[in-house]
Amino acid sequence: MKNLPVLFLIAAALVAGCNRSSSQEVIPTISLDSTNDSSQPSRAVSVSASAVVMPVAKVELGFPAGGIVKAVDVAAGDEVKAGQALVTLDTAVLEARVVEAEAAVITAQTQLAFLKRNGESQERLDAAQATIDAAQAVVGIAKAQLEQATLRAPFDGTIASVDISPAEFANPGQILVTMGDLTQFQVKTTDLSENDVILVNTGQNARVYIEALNQEVSGKVIDVARVASTIGGDVVYTITIELDEQPTGLRWGMSAEVQIETE
């Protein structure tokens, strides 16, 4: 029985040792790397889109006022010079208006001369002069309308299409002739999405692949549309790319693929 205190002490020491071991057990932890934030999406360094080749200078022409077409002087494929007549309306009525307006000016001038010879008051002379000025303004308007009855080429170029014939009625604003300068082309995207357009800015470099020519050309973004278009329910923005060179054989309407470097 004298050995019991010794055995009790040994047992107590073993229990205490076990408790210390349990309290000092290492708990595994996960180290978080603050530099690797996988929750943030990676930013694209380039965006791609389909595109079409277009003349740098392109215009669709029509008359501001309607009328019967008297003459069509060009056809698709014709090369024209700036100022050349393309389509002319029947101007008989407009010419009559010019003659009538000019006659009104002569009448007003004759009246002023008569008043001066008779020593009329300055007030009456001023009124007569005002009549002349108004009549001359009408002449100017009539001549401008007569000039607008002839559709002219605004620059040297090639006729792409003519959509009117003699004796037909041309409505105000109706597109009758489309033309462009086929010596200088650029590329316009056709399907760049609203998600990609926010990455594009003017001045960014681009690579343009012309499918028909099997040729790649470098270029630069020169315009980013501020207003969207809708194609098949998709919202798209037009990007204009200036080409660094004009490949041989490049034609209006050719398909292209572009890759714009956004960084």
Stockholm file with secondary structure:
# STOCKHOLM 1.0

chainA/1-263         MKNLPVLFLIAAALVAGCNRSSSQEVIPTISLDSTNDSSQPSRAVSVSASAVVMPVAKVELGFPAGGIVKAVDVAAGDEVKAGQALVTLDTAVLEARVVEAEAAVITAQTQLAFLKRNGESQERLDAAQATIDAAQAVVGIAKAQLEQATLRAPFDGTIASVDISPAEFANPGQILVTMGDLTQFQVKTTDLSENDVILVNTGQNARVYIEALNQEVSGKVIDVARVASTIGGDVVYTITIELDEQPTGLRWGMSAEVQIETE
#=GR chainA/1-263 SS CTTHHHHHHHHHHHHHHHHHHHHTCCCCCCCCCTTCCTTSCCCCSEEEEEEEEEESSEEEECCSSCEEEEEECCCTTCEECTTCEEEEECCHHHHHHHHHHHHHHHHHHHHHHHHHHTTCCHHHHHHHHHHHHHHHHHHHHHHHHHHTTEEECSSSEEEEEECCCTTSEECTTCCCEEEECTTCEEEEESCEEHHHHTTCCTTCEEEEEETTTTEEEEEEEEEECSSCEEETTEEEECEEEEESSCCTTCCTTCEEEEEEECC
#=GC SS_cons         CTTHHHHHHHHHHHHHHHHHHHHTCCCCCCCCCTTCCTTSCCCCSEEEEEEEEEESSEEEECCSSCEEEEEECCCTTCEECTTCEEEEECCHHHHHHHHHHHHHHHHHHHHHHHHHHTTCCHHHHHHHHHHHHHHHHHHHHHHHHHHTTEEECSSSEEEEEECCCTTSEECTTCCCEEEECTTCEEEEESCEEHHHHTTCCTTCEEEEEETTTTEEEEEEEEEECSSCEEETTEEEECEEEEESSCCTTCCTTCEEEEEEECC
//
